[in-house]
């Protein structure tokens, strides 16, 4: 008991919420759960006590819980979406031919009663008295027997029966790689209520939004199974399985068929775990004595890669600590499971039968989500680009350090993101980044928007305000908003505070519209041994411009055209070259001209944005070459 109390005190002292926005508040939850997992039929029984603190100024008359496993049932919204979207997730459908025609069948549609997922809620009470509940798909609606007043705490208790679905998406049993249990989104989870109101979205297949709080979880399972997941194991010397202190030999009574694993996770907004009876469990110490745990199947073909992954994971942690801010917990687990890679609090579940480069890459991406989602907890459903895009940005930089490209390969770590974005912009199927994750017409548009266009948001911001200011922005953003729910305006305001630039135009055009950037060199004319360069803005989105002029004698210089909406000029990014700052280009004027003091015959080439960090959709008209 003393150990738990000390741990709770430590969490309060270490994880205080410090969002700088005036009037900011966030709800708080304390979960206590005990579950009993039957590994033969994949069913589990659980009890949950939830202390819910209403930190808002509103009186709450209803609350909502997510029942995510209910999505894995024939006829669910997730099932329907798979049948109606033009490009369903390949992991969630079966493809076959009928009369030479390709047919796609939802894997959920064919699940049998003992293969579906479900959560059934019983005995729901508020402060010891029954409350009215109603299940609508993946949402439990609760009409409270007494309102929750501002700054008031209430206690909810419930019993639940669950069944782990046959592996279809993220969570499930018996994955393609043979992992027994991927226990993600497995428990009745309180929906978030914030300044925008309730976020009780059905589970159709996208991302999540959770309430900050503390978890105290006890899992009883067959003694041969090893568990890795969220939190700190409290009884490691009773459990063993590679957790015990050095030199401790754990012996379980012969008659014991199960073990109860006790985890505590302070200040997180989710709890996930994986379990298998054939896991290898390794642990190394990373920077700041963070325990890095690895759980993977004992299969000869993957052992070498998973062993070599471990020191690389420590390098990834070191890079992310230095680039964003220190990882605040003392453990992180990389667990083979799931159906790809998915981030959770203090852990990730990833598929493990990969090349070494892919294994390191997916680990870098999911680990980076610890910062951009599990510490900076943006609403993934509404602003998916803030977690996927920002994570892609920093993990690409991390990979450049941890597994540098071979000589001669592409040096720009963001080139893939820019290429994907340009492809999407030209398809005519792009939707604004402000689109709710569930409302994208096709998965292709969602994926490129969330990952690639979100990544370009940051990389291109480095072009707009300077790379040094961008990296300072990320550190300030982390420092100011960790353990809260930041919004798009928060990253914009942070960049403004760091740089001094006005950036509202950037946030609006890039995330709330599908306006494109397209600048062109319209004309290069010689006049009295001087050269007039005329530029044209063809896209709707304004930008500042860096112009490089290369002369035939081998010299170079740059010209900077400010975007007047910024009311600011960025530092010269090319310190070895002379730069001339010109008058600003107002957006309403479609053309712009300036003069240089040399004749056209002396010019070899003119290039708009030599860095390649401006996401101009037509690159061919950015270059003039003198014949």
SVG drawing of the C-alpha trace seen along z (x, -y; Angstrom):
<svg xmlns="http://www.w3.org/2000/svg" viewBox="-32 -50 65 79">
<polyline fill="none" stroke="black" stroke-width="0.4" points="0.0,0.0 2.8,-2.4 4.5,-1.7 1.3,-2.6 0.8,-5.8 4.4,-6.9 3.9,-6.1 0.7,-8.2 2.5,-11.1 5.3,-10.8 2.9,-11.0 1.2,-14.1 4.5,-15.9 5.9,-14.8 3.0,-15.1 1.2,-18.3 -0.8,-19.7 0.5,-23.1 -1.4,-24.2 -0.8,-28.0 -4.1,-28.8 -6.2,-31.0 -9.1,-29.1 -7.9,-25.7 -9.3,-22.7 -9.5,-19.0 -11.4,-16.1 -9.8,-13.5 -10.3,-9.7 -9.0,-7.1 -9.6,-3.6 -9.4,-0.5 -10.0,2.7 -9.7,6.4 -10.1,8.9 -10.0,12.7 -8.9,13.8 -9.9,17.3 -7.2,18.1 -9.2,21.1 -12.3,19.3 -10.9,15.7 -13.6,14.4 -12.9,12.3 -14.8,11.0 -14.0,7.7 -14.9,5.2 -14.3,1.5 -14.4,-1.3 -14.0,-4.7 -13.6,-8.0 -14.6,-10.7 -13.8,-14.4 -15.7,-17.1 -13.2,-19.9 -15.4,-21.9 -17.8,-24.7 -20.7,-22.6 -23.2,-20.4 -23.2,-16.9 -26.5,-15.0 -25.1,-12.2 -21.8,-10.4 -20.7,-8.2 -18.4,-5.2 -16.7,-3.6 -17.3,0.1 -14.8,0.6 -14.9,4.4 -18.6,4.1 -17.3,2.8 -16.2,6.3 -19.6,7.7 -21.5,8.3 -23.7,5.3 -21.6,2.8 -20.7,-0.7 -17.2,0.5 -18.5,3.5 -20.7,1.2 -17.9,-1.2 -15.8,1.7 -18.5,2.6 -19.2,-0.9 -15.8,-2.7 -14.1,-2.5 -10.7,-1.4 -11.2,0.6 -8.3,1.4 -6.6,4.5 -6.1,6.0 -9.9,6.0 -11.2,7.6 -10.8,10.8 -10.4,10.5 -11.4,13.2 -12.8,13.6 -16.3,14.5 -16.8,14.9 -13.5,13.2 -14.7,10.2 -12.7,9.1 -14.9,9.2 -14.0,7.7 -15.6,9.2 -15.5,7.6 -13.8,9.9 -16.1,8.7 -19.1,9.8 -18.0,13.5 -17.2,13.6 -19.0,16.4 -20.6,15.8 -17.5,17.2 -15.2,15.0 -16.9,11.6 -15.8,9.0 -18.1,7.6 -18.4,5.8 -21.5,6.4 -22.1,4.1 -23.9,5.1 -24.6,3.7 -23.8,0.1 -24.0,-2.2 -23.3,-5.8 -22.2,-6.3 -23.8,-2.9 -27.2,-3.5 -28.2,-2.1 -28.2,-4.4 -30.0,-4.0 -27.8,-2.8 -28.3,-2.2 -25.9,-0.6 -25.8,-2.1 -23.2,-0.3 -19.9,-1.1 -21.2,-3.7 -22.7,-3.2 -25.1,-6.1 -25.6,-6.7 -28.3,-8.9 -27.0,-9.8 -29.1,-9.3 -27.6,-12.5 -25.9,-15.3 -22.2,-15.8 -21.7,-19.5 -18.6,-21.5 -15.5,-20.5 -17.4,-17.4 -16.2,-13.8 -18.5,-10.8 -17.8,-7.0 -19.0,-4.7 -18.9,-1.0 -19.7,1.7 -19.2,5.3 -18.3,6.3 -18.1,9.4 -15.9,9.3 -14.9,11.5 -11.7,10.8 -12.5,10.8 -10.6,12.8 -7.8,10.5 -9.3,7.9 -7.9,4.5 -5.4,3.5 -7.0,5.5 -7.9,9.2 -6.7,12.7 -4.6,15.1 -2.9,12.6 -1.4,13.6 2.0,13.9 0.5,16.1 0.3,13.7 -2.4,14.9 -3.8,11.6 -3.5,8.0 -5.6,6.3 -6.1,2.7 -9.3,0.7 -10.5,3.6 -12.2,2.1 -15.2,-0.3 -13.5,-3.6 -14.9,-7.0 -15.4,-9.3 -13.8,-12.7 -15.7,-15.9 -13.8,-19.1 -14.4,-22.7 -16.1,-21.5 -18.5,-19.1 -18.7,-15.3 -16.6,-13.3 -18.7,-10.1 -17.7,-9.1 -18.6,-5.5 -15.6,-3.3 -15.5,-3.0 -11.7,-2.3 -9.8,-5.5 -8.1,-7.1 -8.9,-7.9 -9.3,-10.6 -9.1,-9.8 -9.4,-11.3 -6.2,-11.9 -6.0,-9.8 -4.4,-7.0 -4.9,-3.2 -4.7,-0.5 -5.2,2.8 -5.0,6.5 -5.1,9.1 -5.5,12.8 -4.4,15.1 -2.9,18.6 0.5,18.7 2.3,19.6 1.4,16.3 3.8,13.3 2.2,9.8 3.7,6.6 1.9,3.3 1.1,0.0 2.3,-0.9 4.6,0.5 4.3,4.1 3.9,3.9 4.5,7.6 7.4,8.5 9.1,10.8 5.9,12.8 5.3,13.0 8.7,13.6 8.6,13.9 11.7,11.9 10.5,9.0 12.0,10.0 14.9,8.3 18.4,9.6 19.3,12.7 15.7,13.5 14.4,16.9 10.6,17.1 8.9,20.3 5.2,20.6 3.2,23.2 2.7,26.3 -1.1,26.1 -1.2,22.5 -2.8,22.4 -3.0,18.6 -1.1,15.6 -2.5,12.1 -0.4,9.3 -0.8,5.9 0.0,2.8 -0.1,-0.9 0.0,-3.6 0.1,-7.2 -1.2,-10.1 -2.0,-8.3 -5.1,-8.3 -5.2,-4.7 -4.2,-1.2 -3.1,1.6 -1.4,4.9 -0.3,8.0 0.0,11.5 1.4,14.8 2.6,18.1 5.6,18.0 7.0,14.5 10.7,13.8 11.0,10.9 14.2,8.8 14.9,5.6 17.7,3.0 18.2,-0.3 17.9,-3.3 18.8,-7.0 17.8,-8.3 17.5,-4.7 14.2,-4.1 13.5,-0.4 13.0,0.6 11.1,3.9 10.8,6.1 8.2,8.9 8.4,11.1 7.7,14.6 10.3,17.2 10.8,17.8 14.2,18.3 13.6,16.2 13.0,13.0 15.3,13.4 18.3,11.6 16.3,8.5 14.6,8.2 17.9,8.5 19.5,5.8 16.4,3.6 17.1,3.1 20.1,0.8 18.5,-1.1 15.5,-1.7 17.7,-3.3 19.2,-5.5 15.7,-6.5 14.8,-7.5 18.0,-9.6 17.2,-11.4 13.6,-12.2 14.6,-13.3 17.1,-15.8 14.9,-17.0 11.5,-17.4 11.9,-16.9 12.6,-14.1 10.4,-11.1 8.7,-11.4 8.0,-7.7 10.4,-5.1 9.4,-2.3 8.4,-1.7 7.5,1.7 7.8,2.8 5.4,5.7 4.8,8.0 1.1,8.0 -1.6,6.1 -1.8,5.9 0.8,3.2 1.9,0.6 -0.2,-1.2 0.8,-3.5 -0.5,-3.2 0.4,-4.6 4.0,-3.5 4.0,-0.8 3.3,0.1 2.1,3.2 3.8,3.9 4.0,6.8 7.4,8.4 8.1,10.4 9.8,7.5 13.2,6.5 15.5,4.9 15.0,1.5 11.3,1.8 11.4,3.0 13.4,0.0 11.3,-2.3 8.0,-1.2 9.4,-1.3 10.8,-4.8 7.3,-6.0 5.3,-4.4 7.8,-5.4 7.6,-9.0 3.9,-8.8 4.7,-8.8 5.4,-12.5 2.9,-13.4 -0.3,-11.8 0.5,-10.1 2.0,-13.2 0.8,-15.9 -2.7,-14.4 -4.4,-16.1 -7.9,-15.0 -6.8,-12.4 -10.3,-12.0 -10.6,-15.7 -6.9,-16.6 -5.3,-13.3 -2.5,-15.3 -1.3,-16.6 -0.3,-13.2 0.4,-11.2 2.0,-14.0 4.1,-15.4 5.2,-11.8 6.2,-11.1 8.2,-14.3 10.3,-13.6 10.6,-9.8 11.9,-10.5 14.6,-12.7 15.3,-10.1 15.7,-7.4 18.2,-9.7 20.3,-9.6 19.8,-6.0 19.9,-4.3 21.5,-6.9 20.9,-6.5 23.5,-4.9 25.7,-7.2 23.9,-8.3 20.4,-7.8 17.9,-10.6 19.1,-13.0 15.8,-14.8 14.1,-12.7 10.7,-14.3 10.8,-13.8 8.3,-10.9 5.8,-13.0 6.1,-15.9 5.7,-13.4 2.6,-11.8 1.1,-15.2 1.6,-16.4 0.1,-13.2 -3.0,-13.7 -3.4,-17.4 -3.5,-16.5 -6.0,-13.7 -8.9,-16.1 -9.8,-13.9 -8.1,-15.9 -10.3,-17.1 -9.2,-19.7 -7.2,-18.5 -10.0,-19.8 -12.1,-16.9 -13.1,-14.5 -11.1,-11.3 -14.2,-9.2 -15.5,-11.5 -12.8,-11.1 -14.3,-9.8 -11.5,-7.3 -8.7,-5.8 -6.0,-6.9 -7.0,-10.6 -7.1,-10.1 -3.7,-8.3 -1.8,-10.9 -3.6,-13.8 -2.9,-12.6 0.6,-11.3 2.1,-13.1 0.4,-16.5 0.6,-16.6 4.4,-16.0 4.7,-18.7 3.0,-21.1 6.0,-21.0 8.8,-20.6 7.3,-23.5 6.9,-25.5 10.7,-25.2 10.9,-26.8 8.6,-29.6 10.2,-30.5 13.6,-28.8 14.7,-25.3 16.2,-26.6 13.0,-28.3 11.0,-25.2 13.0,-22.9 12.8,-25.5 9.0,-25.6 8.7,-21.8 10.6,-22.0 8.5,-24.9 5.3,-23.2 6.2,-20.1 7.2,-22.1 4.0,-24.1 1.3,-21.5 2.5,-18.1 -0.1,-16.1 -2.9,-18.2 -5.0,-18.3 -3.4,-20.8 -5.2,-22.1 -4.0,-23.3 -4.0,-26.9 -1.6,-25.9 1.2,-24.7 0.6,-27.9 0.8,-30.2 3.9,-28.5 5.6,-29.0 4.5,-32.7 6.0,-33.2 9.3,-31.6 9.7,-33.3 7.8,-36.6 6.0,-35.9 2.2,-36.0 1.1,-32.6 -2.7,-32.5 -2.7,-32.5 -0.5,-29.4 -2.7,-27.4 -5.9,-28.4 -4.7,-27.7 -2.8,-24.5 -5.3,-22.8 -8.7,-24.3 -8.7,-24.5 -7.3,-22.5 -5.6,-25.7 -2.3,-24.8 1.0,-26.5 2.1,-27.2 4.6,-29.9 6.2,-30.2 9.0,-32.1 6.9,-33.9 9.6,-35.9 13.3,-36.8 14.0,-40.0 17.3,-41.9 17.0,-45.7 20.0,-48.0 22.4,-45.3 20.1,-44.6 17.7,-41.7 14.0,-41.9 12.6,-38.7 8.8,-38.4 7.0,-35.8 3.5,-34.6 1.3,-33.2 -0.9,-30.4 -2.0,-28.7 -4.3,-30.3 -1.9,-29.8 0.6,-32.6 4.1,-32.0 7.4,-33.8 9.9,-33.0 13.6,-32.2 15.0,-32.8 18.4,-31.4 20.3,-33.0 23.3,-31.0 25.7,-32.9 27.9,-31.5 31.0,-32.5 30.1,-30.1 28.9,-32.6 25.4,-32.5 23.2,-34.9 19.7,-34.7 16.7,-37.0 14.0,-36.9 10.5,-38.0 8.5,-38.3 4.9,-37.3 3.4,-40.5 0.8,-38.5 3.7,-37.4 4.8,-41.0 8.2,-39.4 11.3,-38.3 13.0,-35.0 16.8,-34.7 18.9,-33.9 18.9,-30.1 22.0,-30.2 24.6,-31.8 27.4,-31.4 25.5,-33.3 24.7,-37.0 20.9,-37.6 18.9,-40.6 15.6,-41.2 13.0,-42.6 9.7,-44.4 6.9,-42.1 4.4,-40.4 0.8,-41.1 -1.5,-38.2 -4.0,-40.1 -1.4,-40.8 -1.0,-37.8 2.4,-38.9 5.6,-40.3 8.8,-41.6 12.2,-42.6 15.5,-43.6 19.1,-42.4 22.2,-44.3 23.6,-41.8 22.7,-41.1 20.7,-38.0 23.6,-36.7 25.5,-36.3 22.8,-34.1 23.0,-30.3 19.8,-29.5 17.1,-30.9 15.4,-28.6 12.4,-29.2 13.0,-27.5 16.3,-25.7 15.6,-23.9 12.7,-21.9 10.8,-22.5 8.0,-24.6 5.3,-22.2 4.8,-23.8 2.6,-21.5 4.3,-22.3 8.0,-22.1 8.8,-22.5 7.8,-26.2 10.1,-26.9 13.3,-26.8 14.7,-29.1 17.7,-27.8 19.5,-30.2 20.2,-28.5"/>
</svg>
